[in-house]
Amino acid sequence: MAEKIGIVGVGRMGANMARRLQETGFTVAAVFDTNAAVAQALAQELNCTAATDLKTITALADVILTVVSDDQAMKKIFTSGLLVRAKGKLFINCATVSPAIHVWVEQKCAAKGASSLEACMASSITQARQGSLYLMCGGREEVFHRAQPILEKLSASLRYIGAAGTAAQVKALVNMVMNANTAALAEGLGLGAALNLDLTMLREVFSQTGARSGVLQTDGEDMQNRDHSCFFSAAHAAKDSGIALKLAKAQGLNLPLATATKKQYDRMIKIGLGELDKSGIAELTFKGRKGEAA
């Protein structure tokens, strides 16, 4: 495959996407991360360049995937060398950031003769490695079609949403609802534990009734067993619910459940639990746990 790939942000998601692309026939030419040791280790594994600056990524790659943490990080990389000699290059941006940032990135890229596409991920680390991500894309449709051969190797479900920013809006709503479901499940299991109910039985009943949700499968047993190995952190949950609430505010909407959920995740951060998986919200709802409500 002719197009060479560069990846900015090679934490667990970005690194697994790089591995997946390389093993499916693409050439990963260079990787970059603010943690230079992480980038160097992955570069050795993939036999590619560990770039020490962002302009090197653009110089060595035709398509650059960005997998960074938030709005500030996105703005920083696109104003710190990533767009040097970017004409003709394609930037695929996979972070969950504000819709307005994706619009801003598209404008910045267009000014340099480059293209950009948001590819918002509604999946986690395991799916990144397996190439079974759920990807929602926003940007110009012809750019989506250019990116499609790459994105198809990363995803089991690939959906074009619309113009820049629209996929990020959908992703914000997905995570807002997911986070609220997670918080509700933690309360249900926490109350069940306080009532001395068998939590395995309770989860089975939930799965067969109106209490069923995706987070019951991904988080229910972890909440019961206090296994909060991080696949999607509480800090990220707080950030993403915050993005949705800003969208709601701009529309004049009050979302009390999303607001309460964000407060729970903000509290986790405040008491030092922000790097736990989002399932760690159960630490706030089970009696006798570290973050038990007063």
Legacy VTK file of the C-alpha trace (Angstrom):
# vtk DataFile Version 3.0
C-alpha trace
ASCII
DATASET POLYDATA
POINTS 294 float
0.000 0.000 0.000
1.511 3.248 -1.132
0.501 5.752 1.535
2.843 5.935 4.506
1.343 6.432 7.954
2.468 8.682 10.793
0.879 8.613 14.235
0.906 11.412 16.804
0.000 10.137 20.262
1.001 6.529 20.838
-0.472 5.722 24.193
-2.400 2.476 24.410
-4.967 3.455 21.762
-2.544 5.018 19.285
0.031 2.253 19.701
-2.515 -0.482 19.064
-3.819 1.337 16.003
-0.248 1.526 14.709
0.261 -2.198 15.275
-2.997 -3.017 13.530
-2.187 -0.897 10.480
1.291 -2.340 10.127
0.101 -5.930 10.322
-2.596 -5.273 7.700
-0.105 -4.084 5.113
0.369 -0.374 5.695
3.771 1.159 6.313
3.945 3.016 9.599
6.784 5.419 8.809
6.987 7.430 12.030
5.454 7.863 15.473
5.522 10.753 17.914
4.527 11.141 21.551
5.253 13.709 24.239
6.560 10.706 26.178
9.654 10.095 24.065
10.391 6.731 25.699
6.970 5.394 24.693
7.476 6.535 21.099
10.982 5.043 20.974
9.804 1.668 22.261
7.013 1.474 19.695
9.320 2.642 16.905
11.719 -0.195 17.734
8.855 -2.684 17.704
7.553 -1.471 14.331
10.957 -0.689 12.827
10.025 2.914 12.107
11.203 6.396 13.094
10.541 7.844 16.524
10.159 11.485 15.505
11.544 14.047 17.905
9.417 16.854 16.472
6.093 17.132 14.704
7.382 18.407 11.369
9.316 15.152 10.956
6.060 13.197 11.171
4.569 15.250 8.334
7.742 14.960 6.271
7.844 11.160 6.517
4.135 10.335 6.202
1.343 10.864 3.696
-1.416 10.260 6.221
-1.100 11.370 9.839
-3.366 9.986 12.557
-3.644 12.041 15.727
-4.726 10.388 18.974
-4.304 13.044 21.651
-6.073 13.812 24.894
-8.086 17.019 24.631
-8.749 20.360 22.933
-5.561 21.939 24.235
-3.401 19.079 22.967
-5.042 19.218 19.535
-4.460 22.938 19.214
-0.874 22.561 20.357
0.119 19.929 17.803
-1.452 21.795 14.911
0.354 25.006 15.834
3.700 23.401 16.694
5.032 22.104 13.404
2.569 19.454 12.289
1.430 21.580 9.353
4.934 22.400 8.093
5.080 21.283 4.427
1.636 19.709 4.806
0.380 20.258 1.272
-1.380 17.146 -0.023
-1.240 15.383 3.332
-4.254 13.858 5.092
-4.803 14.275 8.829
-7.181 11.813 10.507
-8.038 13.015 13.991
-9.254 10.353 16.407
-9.372 12.163 19.733
-12.616 13.025 21.512
-12.463 16.806 21.427
-14.948 19.641 21.045
-16.682 19.786 17.658
-15.410 23.330 17.165
-11.809 22.070 17.360
-12.399 19.726 14.420
-13.803 22.637 12.410
-10.751 24.726 13.371
-8.377 21.903 12.357
-10.106 21.517 8.993
-9.675 25.246 8.340
-6.003 25.179 9.371
-5.307 22.199 7.139
-7.134 23.699 4.162
-5.040 26.848 4.448
-1.938 24.671 3.978
-3.369 22.656 1.098
-3.949 19.633 3.344
-7.092 17.667 4.243
-8.522 16.606 7.563
-11.124 14.154 8.804
-12.430 13.444 12.264
-12.687 9.726 13.021
-14.284 9.549 16.449
-13.905 6.224 18.229
-16.719 4.646 20.237
-14.587 1.688 21.328
-11.598 0.911 23.506
-8.083 -0.530 23.577
-8.968 -4.134 22.717
-10.940 -3.056 19.655
-8.072 -0.823 18.510
-5.762 -3.826 18.502
-8.262 -6.112 16.790
-9.296 -3.587 14.153
-12.900 -3.627 15.349
-13.372 0.018 16.336
-16.706 1.777 15.849
-15.715 4.896 13.920
-17.862 7.961 13.244
-16.388 10.316 10.657
-16.895 13.990 9.931
-15.454 16.211 7.226
-15.705 16.536 3.470
-17.098 13.390 1.889
-14.285 13.100 -0.660
-11.775 13.182 2.208
-13.690 10.388 3.922
-13.397 8.278 0.783
-9.645 8.891 0.624
-9.301 7.777 4.246
-11.656 4.816 3.897
-9.082 2.113 2.973
-7.135 2.937 6.135
-10.151 3.270 8.410
-11.639 -0.014 7.188
-8.586 -1.821 8.576
-9.176 -0.243 11.964
-12.921 -0.676 12.243
-15.733 -3.184 12.230
-18.270 -0.361 11.846
-17.441 2.750 9.831
-19.980 5.518 9.493
-19.840 8.846 7.691
-21.856 11.380 9.697
-21.451 14.657 7.828
-19.511 17.906 7.859
-16.622 18.658 10.223
-17.782 18.707 13.824
-20.868 16.548 13.350
-19.189 13.245 14.201
-17.730 14.854 17.321
-21.226 15.960 18.324
-22.510 12.407 17.973
-19.521 11.018 19.903
-20.128 13.492 22.726
-23.728 12.304 22.993
-22.678 8.648 22.894
-20.293 9.157 25.784
-22.717 11.346 27.724
-25.351 8.583 27.648
-22.764 5.856 28.323
-21.436 7.741 31.351
-24.939 8.260 32.745
-25.687 4.547 32.272
-22.455 3.693 34.090
-23.333 5.964 37.007
-26.839 4.490 37.221
-25.486 0.939 37.183
-23.070 1.794 39.997
-25.952 3.110 42.079
-28.093 0.052 41.373
-25.343 -2.379 42.332
-24.316 -0.241 45.302
-27.860 -0.280 46.657
-28.106 -3.997 45.955
-24.956 -4.597 47.987
-26.338 -2.504 50.864
-29.471 -4.674 50.805
-27.279 -7.802 50.961
-28.530 -9.031 47.602
-26.460 -11.460 45.559
-24.844 -9.137 43.015
-24.239 -11.866 40.445
-27.956 -12.662 40.561
-28.776 -8.958 40.378
-26.617 -8.459 37.293
-28.324 -11.420 35.627
-31.744 -9.942 36.373
-30.615 -6.553 35.071
-29.444 -8.225 31.849
-32.898 -9.745 31.256
-34.985 -6.660 32.036
-35.257 -2.957 31.324
-32.081 -2.372 33.347
-30.025 -3.927 30.563
-27.354 -1.719 28.955
-23.994 -2.053 27.257
-22.176 -0.930 30.395
-23.732 -3.808 32.335
-21.623 -6.143 30.204
-18.457 -4.049 30.221
-18.538 -2.694 33.794
-20.958 -4.663 35.972
-18.654 -7.494 37.035
-15.765 -5.049 37.442
-17.845 -2.922 39.803
-18.743 -5.988 41.827
-15.133 -7.225 42.015
-13.528 -3.755 42.326
-11.438 -4.394 39.225
-11.024 -0.960 37.689
-8.170 -1.606 35.266
-8.333 1.357 32.954
-9.812 1.082 29.467
-11.640 4.429 29.591
-10.720 6.607 32.528
-12.969 8.540 34.873
-11.037 11.657 33.860
-11.947 11.073 30.216
-15.556 10.426 31.209
-15.676 13.787 32.977
-14.131 15.531 29.973
-16.517 13.962 27.472
-19.641 14.620 29.538
-18.389 18.189 29.813
-18.208 18.499 26.017
-21.841 17.370 25.737
-22.961 19.765 28.460
-21.330 22.684 26.642
-23.252 21.705 23.512
-26.452 21.585 25.556
-25.787 25.000 27.081
-25.290 26.497 23.625
-28.738 25.131 22.702
-30.360 26.432 25.887
-30.984 22.928 27.220
-30.761 21.774 30.829
-29.579 18.161 31.169
-29.844 17.277 34.881
-28.782 13.622 34.562
-25.692 14.460 32.515
-24.874 17.258 34.964
-25.139 14.928 37.967
-23.026 12.287 36.212
-20.264 14.780 35.445
-20.235 15.858 39.096
-19.671 12.236 40.103
-16.723 11.860 37.752
-15.360 15.255 38.809
-15.503 14.002 42.377
-13.496 10.929 41.433
-10.790 13.181 40.038
-10.856 15.345 43.169
-10.283 12.385 45.508
-7.540 10.878 43.350
-9.519 8.232 41.450
-9.515 9.936 38.063
-7.183 7.412 36.437
-9.354 4.453 37.354
-11.609 3.057 34.672
-15.036 4.698 34.527
-16.341 1.586 36.350
-14.564 3.055 39.366
-17.557 5.303 39.896
-18.840 2.352 41.942
-16.284 3.381 44.580
-18.621 6.319 45.277
-21.788 4.241 45.634
-20.862 1.075 47.572
-20.812 1.306 51.350
-17.359 1.019 52.873
-15.397 1.847 49.721
-12.763 4.543 49.415
-14.971 7.235 47.938
-18.185 6.405 49.828
-20.520 9.392 49.950
-20.832 11.037 53.327
LINES 1 295
294 0 1 2 3 4 5 6 7 8 9 10 11 12 13 14 15 16 17 18 19 20 21 22 23 24 25 26 27 28 29 30 31 32 33 34 35 36 37 38 39 40 41 42 43 44 45 46 47 48 49 50 51 52 53 54 55 56 57 58 59 60 61 62 63 64 65 66 67 68 69 70 71 72 73 74 75 76 77 78 79 80 81 82 83 84 85 86 87 88 89 90 91 92 93 94 95 96 97 98 99 100 101 102 103 104 105 106 107 108 109 110 111 112 113 114 115 116 117 118 119 120 121 122 123 124 125 126 127 128 129 130 131 132 133 134 135 136 137 138 139 140 141 142 143 144 145 146 147 148 149 150 151 152 153 154 155 156 157 158 159 160 161 162 163 164 165 166 167 168 169 170 171 172 173 174 175 176 177 178 179 180 181 182 183 184 185 186 187 188 189 190 191 192 193 194 195 196 197 198 199 200 201 202 203 204 205 206 207 208 209 210 211 212 213 214 215 216 217 218 219 220 221 222 223 224 225 226 227 228 229 230 231 232 233 234 235 236 237 238 239 240 241 242 243 244 245 246 247 248 249 250 251 252 253 254 255 256 257 258 259 260 261 262 263 264 265 266 267 268 269 270 271 272 273 274 275 276 277 278 279 280 281 282 283 284 285 286 287 288 289 290 291 292 293
